[in-house]
């Protein structure tokens, strides 16, 4: 973890706060769960945008593969607004895991640095745990 830029690590960790806030009973009382759902969808789109940027930055000849991989998880994440609320977390888990798989693909191809992969593993693990916590709360 020492090779991860401090700013990327700290901002990434700070970005986890809204994923965990709905798990606190005090927060659930004054902020609708839909706000956190919207945040998760926005972050999924943001992370998928990194994939798009890899295609642009590397001017890859396999544009359809790179750009398609970047768009699909973001489109999938929007389904979280369409499915019943008790299934939204599962939809988002799939989106974040797909983005993580795409990150791995870009790291292996040399389009992303290895430190980025370590950061993405850490952040995605915490995001998935939070989303599973949401699923538990909604099922209760």
Phi and psi in radians as a Rosetta constraint file:
Dihedral C 1 N 2 CA 2 C 2 CIRCULARHARMONIC -1.160 0.35
Dihedral N 2 CA 2 C 2 N 3 CIRCULARHARMONIC -0.412 0.35
Dihedral C 2 N 3 CA 3 C 3 CIRCULARHARMONIC -1.517 0.35
Dihedral N 3 CA 3 C 3 N 4 CIRCULARHARMONIC -0.111 0.35
Dihedral C 3 N 4 CA 4 C 4 CIRCULARHARMONIC -1.303 0.35
Dihedral N 4 CA 4 C 4 N 5 CIRCULARHARMONIC 2.208 0.35
Dihedral C 4 N 5 CA 5 C 5 CIRCULARHARMONIC -0.971 0.35
Dihedral N 5 CA 5 C 5 N 6 CIRCULARHARMONIC 2.342 0.35
Dihedral C 5 N 6 CA 6 C 6 CIRCULARHARMONIC -0.959 0.35
Dihedral N 6 CA 6 C 6 N 7 CIRCULARHARMONIC -0.738 0.35
Dihedral C 6 N 7 CA 7 C 7 CIRCULARHARMONIC -1.102 0.35
Dihedral N 7 CA 7 C 7 N 8 CIRCULARHARMONIC -0.730 0.35
Dihedral C 7 N 8 CA 8 C 8 CIRCULARHARMONIC -1.129 0.35
Dihedral N 8 CA 8 C 8 N 9 CIRCULARHARMONIC -0.736 0.35
Dihedral C 8 N 9 CA 9 C 9 CIRCULARHARMONIC -1.133 0.35
Dihedral N 9 CA 9 C 9 N 10 CIRCULARHARMONIC -0.861 0.35
Dihedral C 9 N 10 CA 10 C 10 CIRCULARHARMONIC -1.146 0.35
Dihedral N 10 CA 10 C 10 N 11 CIRCULARHARMONIC -0.751 0.35
Dihedral C 10 N 11 CA 11 C 11 CIRCULARHARMONIC -1.182 0.35
Dihedral N 11 CA 11 C 11 N 12 CIRCULARHARMONIC -0.659 0.35
Dihedral C 11 N 12 CA 12 C 12 CIRCULARHARMONIC -1.086 0.35
Dihedral N 12 CA 12 C 12 N 13 CIRCULARHARMONIC -0.788 0.35
Dihedral C 12 N 13 CA 13 C 13 CIRCULARHARMONIC -1.140 0.35
Dihedral N 13 CA 13 C 13 N 14 CIRCULARHARMONIC -0.689 0.35
Dihedral C 13 N 14 CA 14 C 14 CIRCULARHARMONIC -1.104 0.35
Dihedral N 14 CA 14 C 14 N 15 CIRCULARHARMONIC -0.572 0.35
Dihedral C 14 N 15 CA 15 C 15 CIRCULARHARMONIC -1.172 0.35
Dihedral N 15 CA 15 C 15 N 16 CIRCULARHARMONIC -0.244 0.35
Dihedral C 15 N 16 CA 16 C 16 CIRCULARHARMONIC -1.369 0.35
Dihedral N 16 CA 16 C 16 N 17 CIRCULARHARMONIC -0.368 0.35
Dihedral C 16 N 17 CA 17 C 17 CIRCULARHARMONIC -0.948 0.35
Dihedral N 17 CA 17 C 17 N 18 CIRCULARHARMONIC -0.854 0.35
Dihedral C 17 N 18 CA 18 C 18 CIRCULARHARMONIC -1.138 0.35
Dihedral N 18 CA 18 C 18 N 19 CIRCULARHARMONIC -0.355 0.35
Dihedral C 18 N 19 CA 19 C 19 CIRCULARHARMONIC -1.268 0.35
Dihedral N 19 CA 19 C 19 N 20 CIRCULARHARMONIC -0.546 0.35
Dihedral C 19 N 20 CA 20 C 20 CIRCULARHARMONIC -1.677 0.35
Dihedral N 20 CA 20 C 20 N 21 CIRCULARHARMONIC -0.351 0.35
Dihedral C 20 N 21 CA 21 C 21 CIRCULARHARMONIC -0.969 0.35
Dihedral N 21 CA 21 C 21 N 22 CIRCULARHARMONIC -0.719 0.35
Dihedral C 21 N 22 CA 22 C 22 CIRCULARHARMONIC -1.190 0.35
Dihedral N 22 CA 22 C 22 N 23 CIRCULARHARMONIC -0.211 0.35
Dihedral C 22 N 23 CA 23 C 23 CIRCULARHARMONIC -1.368 0.35
Dihedral N 23 CA 23 C 23 N 24 CIRCULARHARMONIC -0.224 0.35
Dihedral C 23 N 24 CA 24 C 24 CIRCULARHARMONIC -1.556 0.35
Dihedral N 24 CA 24 C 24 N 25 CIRCULARHARMONIC 2.165 0.35
Dihedral C 24 N 25 CA 25 C 25 CIRCULARHARMONIC -0.953 0.35
Dihedral N 25 CA 25 C 25 N 26 CIRCULARHARMONIC -0.634 0.35
Dihedral C 25 N 26 CA 26 C 26 CIRCULARHARMONIC -1.124 0.35
Dihedral N 26 CA 26 C 26 N 27 CIRCULARHARMONIC -0.657 0.35
Dihedral C 26 N 27 CA 27 C 27 CIRCULARHARMONIC -1.257 0.35
Dihedral N 27 CA 27 C 27 N 28 CIRCULARHARMONIC -0.700 0.35
Dihedral C 27 N 28 CA 28 C 28 CIRCULARHARMONIC -1.048 0.35
Dihedral N 28 CA 28 C 28 N 29 CIRCULARHARMONIC -0.439 0.35
Dihedral C 28 N 29 CA 29 C 29 CIRCULARHARMONIC -1.296 0.35
Dihedral N 29 CA 29 C 29 N 30 CIRCULARHARMONIC -0.406 0.35
Dihedral C 29 N 30 CA 30 C 30 CIRCULARHARMONIC -2.168 0.35
Dihedral N 30 CA 30 C 30 N 31 CIRCULARHARMONIC -0.177 0.35
Dihedral C 30 N 31 CA 31 C 31 CIRCULARHARMONIC -2.199 0.35
Dihedral N 31 CA 31 C 31 N 32 CIRCULARHARMONIC 2.169 0.35
Dihedral C 31 N 32 CA 32 C 32 CIRCULARHARMONIC -1.123 0.35
Dihedral N 32 CA 32 C 32 N 33 CIRCULARHARMONIC 2.538 0.35
Dihedral C 32 N 33 CA 33 C 33 CIRCULARHARMONIC -1.040 0.35
Dihedral N 33 CA 33 C 33 N 34 CIRCULARHARMONIC -0.501 0.35
Dihedral C 33 N 34 CA 34 C 34 CIRCULARHARMONIC -1.046 0.35
Dihedral N 34 CA 34 C 34 N 35 CIRCULARHARMONIC -0.513 0.35
Dihedral C 34 N 35 CA 35 C 35 CIRCULARHARMONIC -1.128 0.35
Dihedral N 35 CA 35 C 35 N 36 CIRCULARHARMONIC -0.692 0.35
Dihedral C 35 N 36 CA 36 C 36 CIRCULARHARMONIC -1.289 0.35
Dihedral N 36 CA 36 C 36 N 37 CIRCULARHARMONIC -0.604 0.35
Dihedral C 36 N 37 CA 37 C 37 CIRCULARHARMONIC -1.072 0.35
Dihedral N 37 CA 37 C 37 N 38 CIRCULARHARMONIC -0.790 0.35
Dihedral C 37 N 38 CA 38 C 38 CIRCULARHARMONIC -1.073 0.35
Dihedral N 38 CA 38 C 38 N 39 CIRCULARHARMONIC -0.723 0.35
Dihedral C 38 N 39 CA 39 C 39 CIRCULARHARMONIC -1.046 0.35
Dihedral N 39 CA 39 C 39 N 40 CIRCULARHARMONIC -0.789 0.35
Dihedral C 39 N 40 CA 40 C 40 CIRCULARHARMONIC -1.086 0.35
Dihedral N 40 CA 40 C 40 N 41 CIRCULARHARMONIC -0.706 0.35
Dihedral C 40 N 41 CA 41 C 41 CIRCULARHARMONIC -1.153 0.35
Dihedral N 41 CA 41 C 41 N 42 CIRCULARHARMONIC -0.735 0.35
Dihedral C 41 N 42 CA 42 C 42 CIRCULARHARMONIC -1.083 0.35
Dihedral N 42 CA 42 C 42 N 43 CIRCULARHARMONIC -0.779 0.35
Dihedral C 42 N 43 CA 43 C 43 CIRCULARHARMONIC -1.141 0.35
Dihedral N 43 CA 43 C 43 N 44 CIRCULARHARMONIC -0.694 0.35
Dihedral C 43 N 44 CA 44 C 44 CIRCULARHARMONIC -1.051 0.35
Dihedral N 44 CA 44 C 44 N 45 CIRCULARHARMONIC -0.751 0.35
Dihedral C 44 N 45 CA 45 C 45 CIRCULARHARMONIC -1.120 0.35
Dihedral N 45 CA 45 C 45 N 46 CIRCULARHARMONIC -0.697 0.35
Dihedral C 45 N 46 CA 46 C 46 CIRCULARHARMONIC -1.080 0.35
Dihedral N 46 CA 46 C 46 N 47 CIRCULARHARMONIC -0.823 0.35
Dihedral C 46 N 47 CA 47 C 47 CIRCULARHARMONIC -1.160 0.35
Dihedral N 47 CA 47 C 47 N 48 CIRCULARHARMONIC -0.662 0.35
Dihedral C 47 N 48 CA 48 C 48 CIRCULARHARMONIC -1.143 0.35
Dihedral N 48 CA 48 C 48 N 49 CIRCULARHARMONIC -0.541 0.35
Dihedral C 48 N 49 CA 49 C 49 CIRCULARHARMONIC -1.107 0.35
Dihedral N 49 CA 49 C 49 N 50 CIRCULARHARMONIC -0.485 0.35
Dihedral C 49 N 50 CA 50 C 50 CIRCULARHARMONIC -1.043 0.35
Dihedral N 50 CA 50 C 50 N 51 CIRCULARHARMONIC -0.685 0.35
Dihedral C 50 N 51 CA 51 C 51 CIRCULARHARMONIC -1.108 0.35
Dihedral N 51 CA 51 C 51 N 52 CIRCULARHARMONIC -0.759 0.35
Dihedral C 51 N 52 CA 52 C 52 CIRCULARHARMONIC -1.037 0.35
Dihedral N 52 CA 52 C 52 N 53 CIRCULARHARMONIC -0.778 0.35
Dihedral C 52 N 53 CA 53 C 53 CIRCULARHARMONIC -1.029 0.35
Dihedral N 53 CA 53 C 53 N 54 CIRCULARHARMONIC -0.581 0.35
Dihedral C 53 N 54 CA 54 C 54 CIRCULARHARMONIC -1.118 0.35
Dihedral N 54 CA 54 C 54 N 55 CIRCULARHARMONIC -0.690 0.35
Dihedral C 54 N 55 CA 55 C 55 CIRCULARHARMONIC -1.140 0.35
Dihedral N 55 CA 55 C 55 N 56 CIRCULARHARMONIC -0.732 0.35
Dihedral C 55 N 56 CA 56 C 56 CIRCULARHARMONIC -1.190 0.35
Dihedral N 56 CA 56 C 56 N 57 CIRCULARHARMONIC -0.838 0.35
Dihedral C 56 N 57 CA 57 C 57 CIRCULARHARMONIC -1.138 0.35
Dihedral N 57 CA 57 C 57 N 58 CIRCULARHARMONIC -0.608 0.35
Dihedral C 57 N 58 CA 58 C 58 CIRCULARHARMONIC -1.673 0.35
Dihedral N 58 CA 58 C 58 N 59 CIRCULARHARMONIC -0.084 0.35
Dihedral C 58 N 59 CA 59 C 59 CIRCULARHARMONIC 0.853 0.35
Dihedral N 59 CA 59 C 59 N 60 CIRCULARHARMONIC 0.795 0.35
Dihedral C 59 N 60 CA 60 C 60 CIRCULARHARMONIC -1.141 0.35
Dihedral N 60 CA 60 C 60 N 61 CIRCULARHARMONIC 2.428 0.35
Dihedral C 60 N 61 CA 61 C 61 CIRCULARHARMONIC -1.284 0.35
Dihedral N 61 CA 61 C 61 N 62 CIRCULARHARMONIC -0.285 0.35
Dihedral C 61 N 62 CA 62 C 62 CIRCULARHARMONIC -1.628 0.35
Dihedral N 62 CA 62 C 62 N 63 CIRCULARHARMONIC 0.946 0.35
Dihedral C 62 N 63 CA 63 C 63 CIRCULARHARMONIC -0.965 0.35
Dihedral N 63 CA 63 C 63 N 64 CIRCULARHARMONIC -0.767 0.35
Dihedral C 63 N 64 CA 64 C 64 CIRCULARHARMONIC -1.070 0.35
Dihedral N 64 CA 64 C 64 N 65 CIRCULARHARMONIC -0.708 0.35
Dihedral C 64 N 65 CA 65 C 65 CIRCULARHARMONIC -1.156 0.35
Dihedral N 65 CA 65 C 65 N 66 CIRCULARHARMONIC -0.862 0.35
Dihedral C 65 N 66 CA 66 C 66 CIRCULARHARMONIC -1.162 0.35
Dihedral N 66 CA 66 C 66 N 67 CIRCULARHARMONIC -0.853 0.35
Dihedral C 66 N 67 CA 67 C 67 CIRCULARHARMONIC -1.215 0.35
Dihedral N 67 CA 67 C 67 N 68 CIRCULARHARMONIC -0.647 0.35
Dihedral C 67 N 68 CA 68 C 68 CIRCULARHARMONIC -1.117 0.35
Dihedral N 68 CA 68 C 68 N 69 CIRCULARHARMONIC -0.741 0.35
Dihedral C 68 N 69 CA 69 C 69 CIRCULARHARMONIC -1.108 0.35
Dihedral N 69 CA 69 C 69 N 70 CIRCULARHARMONIC -0.543 0.35
Dihedral C 69 N 70 CA 70 C 70 CIRCULARHARMONIC -1.348 0.35
Dihedral N 70 CA 70 C 70 N 71 CIRCULARHARMONIC -0.560 0.35
Dihedral C 70 N 71 CA 71 C 71 CIRCULARHARMONIC -1.446 0.35
Dihedral N 71 CA 71 C 71 N 72 CIRCULARHARMONIC -0.667 0.35
Dihedral C 71 N 72 CA 72 C 72 CIRCULARHARMONIC -1.046 0.35
Dihedral N 72 CA 72 C 72 N 73 CIRCULARHARMONIC -0.813 0.35
Dihedral C 72 N 73 CA 73 C 73 CIRCULARHARMONIC -1.099 0.35
Dihedral N 73 CA 73 C 73 N 74 CIRCULARHARMONIC -0.620 0.35
Dihedral C 73 N 74 CA 74 C 74 CIRCULARHARMONIC -1.167 0.35
Dihedral N 74 CA 74 C 74 N 75 CIRCULARHARMONIC -0.754 0.35
Dihedral C 74 N 75 CA 75 C 75 CIRCULARHARMONIC -1.122 0.35
Dihedral N 75 CA 75 C 75 N 76 CIRCULARHARMONIC -0.717 0.35
Dihedral C 75 N 76 CA 76 C 76 CIRCULARHARMONIC -1.055 0.35
Dihedral N 76 CA 76 C 76 N 77 CIRCULARHARMONIC -0.740 0.35
Dihedral C 76 N 77 CA 77 C 77 CIRCULARHARMONIC -1.046 0.35
Dihedral N 77 CA 77 C 77 N 78 CIRCULARHARMONIC -0.586 0.35
Dihedral C 77 N 78 CA 78 C 78 CIRCULARHARMONIC -1.097 0.35
Dihedral N 78 CA 78 C 78 N 79 CIRCULARHARMONIC -0.429 0.35
Dihedral C 78 N 79 CA 79 C 79 CIRCULARHARMONIC -1.019 0.35
Dihedral N 79 CA 79 C 79 N 80 CIRCULARHARMONIC -0.384 0.35
Dihedral C 79 N 80 CA 80 C 80 CIRCULARHARMONIC -1.045 0.35
Dihedral N 80 CA 80 C 80 N 81 CIRCULARHARMONIC -0.429 0.35
Dihedral C 80 N 81 CA 81 C 81 CIRCULARHARMONIC -1.456 0.35
Dihedral N 81 CA 81 C 81 N 82 CIRCULARHARMONIC -0.258 0.35
Dihedral C 81 N 82 CA 82 C 82 CIRCULARHARMONIC -1.745 0.35
Dihedral N 82 CA 82 C 82 N 83 CIRCULARHARMONIC -0.696 0.35
Dihedral C 82 N 83 CA 83 C 83 CIRCULARHARMONIC -1.257 0.35
Dihedral N 83 CA 83 C 83 N 84 CIRCULARHARMONIC 2.830 0.35
Dihedral C 83 N 84 CA 84 C 84 CIRCULARHARMONIC -0.981 0.35
Dihedral N 84 CA 84 C 84 N 85 CIRCULARHARMONIC 2.537 0.35
Dihedral C 84 N 85 CA 85 C 85 CIRCULARHARMONIC -0.928 0.35
Dihedral N 85 CA 85 C 85 N 86 CIRCULARHARMONIC -0.576 0.35
Dihedral C 85 N 86 CA 86 C 86 CIRCULARHARMONIC -1.292 0.35
Dihedral N 86 CA 86 C 86 N 87 CIRCULARHARMONIC -0.101 0.35
Dihedral C 86 N 87 CA 87 C 87 CIRCULARHARMONIC -1.929 0.35
Dihedral N 87 CA 87 C 87 N 88 CIRCULARHARMONIC -0.103 0.35
Dihedral C 87 N 88 CA 88 C 88 CIRCULARHARMONIC -1.073 0.35
Dihedral N 88 CA 88 C 88 N 89 CIRCULARHARMONIC -0.691 0.35
Dihedral C 88 N 89 CA 89 C 89 CIRCULARHARMONIC -1.086 0.35
Dihedral N 89 CA 89 C 89 N 90 CIRCULARHARMONIC -0.723 0.35
Dihedral C 89 N 90 CA 90 C 90 CIRCULARHARMONIC -1.126 0.35
Dihedral N 90 CA 90 C 90 N 91 CIRCULARHARMONIC -0.704 0.35
Dihedral C 90 N 91 CA 91 C 91 CIRCULARHARMONIC -1.041 0.35
Dihedral N 91 CA 91 C 91 N 92 CIRCULARHARMONIC -0.766 0.35
Dihedral C 91 N 92 CA 92 C 92 CIRCULARHARMONIC -1.219 0.35
Dihedral N 92 CA 92 C 92 N 93 CIRCULARHARMONIC -0.608 0.35
Dihedral C 92 N 93 CA 93 C 93 CIRCULARHARMONIC -1.036 0.35
Dihedral N 93 CA 93 C 93 N 94 CIRCULARHARMONIC -0.786 0.35
Dihedral C 93 N 94 CA 94 C 94 CIRCULARHARMONIC -1.055 0.35
Dihedral N 94 CA 94 C 94 N 95 CIRCULARHARMONIC -0.755 0.35
Dihedral C 94 N 95 CA 95 C 95 CIRCULARHARMONIC -1.061 0.35
Dihedral N 95 CA 95 C 95 N 96 CIRCULARHARMONIC -0.826 0.35
Dihedral C 95 N 96 CA 96 C 96 CIRCULARHARMONIC -1.186 0.35
Dihedral N 96 CA 96 C 96 N 97 CIRCULARHARMONIC -0.613 0.35
Dihedral C 96 N 97 CA 97 C 97 CIRCULARHARMONIC -1.221 0.35
Dihedral N 97 CA 97 C 97 N 98 CIRCULARHARMONIC -0.619 0.35
Dihedral C 97 N 98 CA 98 C 98 CIRCULARHARMONIC -1.135 0.35
Dihedral N 98 CA 98 C 98 N 99 CIRCULARHARMONIC -0.720 0.35
Dihedral C 98 N 99 CA 99 C 99 CIRCULARHARMONIC -1.126 0.35
Dihedral N 99 CA 99 C 99 N 100 CIRCULARHARMONIC -0.695 0.35
Dihedral C 99 N 100 CA 100 C 100 CIRCULARHARMONIC -1.082 0.35
Dihedral N 100 CA 100 C 100 N 101 CIRCULARHARMONIC -0.744 0.35
Dihedral C 100 N 101 CA 101 C 101 CIRCULARHARMONIC -1.071 0.35
Dihedral N 101 CA 101 C 101 N 102 CIRCULARHARMONIC -0.704 0.35
Dihedral C 101 N 102 CA 102 C 102 CIRCULARHARMONIC -1.154 0.35
Dihedral N 102 CA 102 C 102 N 103 CIRCULARHARMONIC -0.684 0.35
Dihedral C 102 N 103 CA 103 C 103 CIRCULARHARMONIC -1.002 0.35
Dihedral N 103 CA 103 C 103 N 104 CIRCULARHARMONIC -0.775 0.35
Dihedral C 103 N 104 CA 104 C 104 CIRCULARHARMONIC -1.049 0.35
Dihedral N 104 CA 104 C 104 N 105 CIRCULARHARMONIC -0.751 0.35
Dihedral C 104 N 105 CA 105 C 105 CIRCULARHARMONIC -1.038 0.35
Dihedral N 105 CA 105 C 105 N 106 CIRCULARHARMONIC -0.775 0.35
Dihedral C 105 N 106 CA 106 C 106 CIRCULARHARMONIC -1.202 0.35
Dihedral N 106 CA 106 C 106 N 107 CIRCULARHARMONIC -0.641 0.35
Dihedral C 106 N 107 CA 107 C 107 CIRCULARHARMONIC -1.139 0.35
Dihedral N 107 CA 107 C 107 N 108 CIRCULARHARMONIC -0.787 0.35
Dihedral C 107 N 108 CA 108 C 108 CIRCULARHARMONIC -1.086 0.35
Dihedral N 108 CA 108 C 108 N 109 CIRCULARHARMONIC -0.573 0.35
Dihedral C 108 N 109 CA 109 C 109 CIRCULARHARMONIC -1.435 0.35
Dihedral N 109 CA 109 C 109 N 110 CIRCULARHARMONIC -0.072 0.35
Dihedral C 109 N 110 CA 110 C 110 CIRCULARHARMONIC 1.435 0.35
Dihedral N 110 CA 110 C 110 N 111 CIRCULARHARMONIC 0.191 0.35
Dihedral C 110 N 111 CA 111 C 111 CIRCULARHARMONIC -1.482 0.35
Dihedral N 111 CA 111 C 111 N 112 CIRCULARHARMONIC -0.312 0.35
Dihedral C 111 N 112 CA 112 C 112 CIRCULARHARMONIC -2.253 0.35
Dihedral N 112 CA 112 C 112 N 113 CIRCULARHARMONIC 2.548 0.35
Dihedral C 112 N 113 CA 113 C 113 CIRCULARHARMONIC -1.266 0.35
Dihedral N 113 CA 113 C 113 N 114 CIRCULARHARMONIC 2.703 0.35
Dihedral C 113 N 114 CA 114 C 114 CIRCULARHARMONIC -1.029 0.35
Dihedral N 114 CA 114 C 114 N 115 CIRCULARHARMONIC -0.636 0.35
Dihedral C 114 N 115 CA 115 C 115 CIRCULARHARMONIC -1.052 0.35
Dihedral N 115 CA 115 C 115 N 116 CIRCULARHARMONIC -0.571 0.35
Dihedral C 115 N 116 CA 116 C 116 CIRCULARHARMONIC -1.105 0.35
Dihedral N 116 CA 116 C 116 N 117 CIRCULARHARMONIC -0.683 0.35
Dihedral C 116 N 117 CA 117 C 117 CIRCULARHARMONIC -1.083 0.35
Dihedral N 117 CA 117 C 117 N 118 CIRCULARHARMONIC -0.770 0.35
Dihedral C 117 N 118 CA 118 C 118 CIRCULARHARMONIC -1.112 0.35
Dihedral N 118 CA 118 C 118 N 119 CIRCULARHARMONIC -0.697 0.35
Dihedral C 118 N 119 CA 119 C 119 CIRCULARHARMONIC -1.132 0.35
Dihedral N 119 CA 119 C 119 N 120 CIRCULARHARMONIC -0.759 0.35
Dihedral C 119 N 120 CA 120 C 120 CIRCULARHARMONIC -1.135 0.35
Dihedral N 120 CA 120 C 120 N 121 CIRCULARHARMONIC -0.673 0.35
Dihedral C 120 N 121 CA 121 C 121 CIRCULARHARMONIC -1.044 0.35
Dihedral N 121 CA 121 C 121 N 122 CIRCULARHARMONIC -0.867 0.35
Dihedral C 121 N 122 CA 122 C 122 CIRCULARHARMONIC -1.031 0.35
Dihedral N 122 CA 122 C 122 N 123 CIRCULARHARMONIC -0.927 0.35
Dihedral C 122 N 123 CA 123 C 123 CIRCULARHARMONIC -1.176 0.35
Dihedral N 123 CA 123 C 123 N 124 CIRCULARHARMONIC -0.725 0.35
Dihedral C 123 N 124 CA 124 C 124 CIRCULARHARMONIC -1.128 0.35
Dihedral N 124 CA 124 C 124 N 125 CIRCULARHARMONIC -0.670 0.35
Dihedral C 124 N 125 CA 125 C 125 CIRCULARHARMONIC -1.037 0.35
Dihedral N 125 CA 125 C 125 N 126 CIRCULARHARMONIC -0.782 0.35
Dihedral C 125 N 126 CA 126 C 126 CIRCULARHARMONIC -1.220 0.35
Dihedral N 126 CA 126 C 126 N 127 CIRCULARHARMONIC -0.622 0.35
Dihedral C 126 N 127 CA 127 C 127 CIRCULARHARMONIC -1.136 0.35
Dihedral N 127 CA 127 C 127 N 128 CIRCULARHARMONIC -0.794 0.35
Dihedral C 127 N 128 CA 128 C 128 CIRCULARHARMONIC -1.101 0.35
Dihedral N 128 CA 128 C 128 N 129 CIRCULARHARMONIC -0.729 0.35
Dihedral C 128 N 129 CA 129 C 129 CIRCULARHARMONIC -1.061 0.35
Dihedral N 129 CA 129 C 129 N 130 CIRCULARHARMONIC -0.731 0.35
Dihedral C 129 N 130 CA 130 C 130 CIRCULARHARMONIC -1.131 0.35
Dihedral N 130 CA 130 C 130 N 131 CIRCULARHARMONIC -0.756 0.35
Dihedral C 130 N 131 CA 131 C 131 CIRCULARHARMONIC -1.116 0.35
Dihedral N 131 CA 131 C 131 N 132 CIRCULARHARMONIC -0.645 0.35
Dihedral C 131 N 132 CA 132 C 132 CIRCULARHARMONIC -1.173 0.35
Dihedral N 132 CA 132 C 132 N 133 CIRCULARHARMONIC -0.608 0.35
Dihedral C 132 N 133 CA 133 C 133 CIRCULARHARMONIC -1.096 0.35
Dihedral N 133 CA 133 C 133 N 134 CIRCULARHARMONIC -0.726 0.35
Dihedral C 133 N 134 CA 134 C 134 CIRCULARHARMONIC -1.025 0.35
Dihedral N 134 CA 134 C 134 N 135 CIRCULARHARMONIC -0.798 0.35
Dihedral C 134 N 135 CA 135 C 135 CIRCULARHARMONIC -1.029 0.35
Dihedral N 135 CA 135 C 135 N 136 CIRCULARHARMONIC -0.721 0.35
Dihedral C 135 N 136 CA 136 C 136 CIRCULARHARMONIC -1.100 0.35
Dihedral N 136 CA 136 C 136 N 137 CIRCULARHARMONIC -0.775 0.35
Dihedral C 136 N 137 CA 137 C 137 CIRCULARHARMONIC -1.092 0.35
Dihedral N 137 CA 137 C 137 N 138 CIRCULARHARMONIC -0.721 0.35
Dihedral C 137 N 138 CA 138 C 138 CIRCULARHARMONIC -1.237 0.35
Dihedral N 138 CA 138 C 138 N 139 CIRCULARHARMONIC -0.482 0.35
Dihedral C 138 N 139 CA 139 C 139 CIRCULARHARMONIC -1.400 0.35
Dihedral N 139 CA 139 C 139 N 140 CIRCULARHARMONIC -0.372 0.35
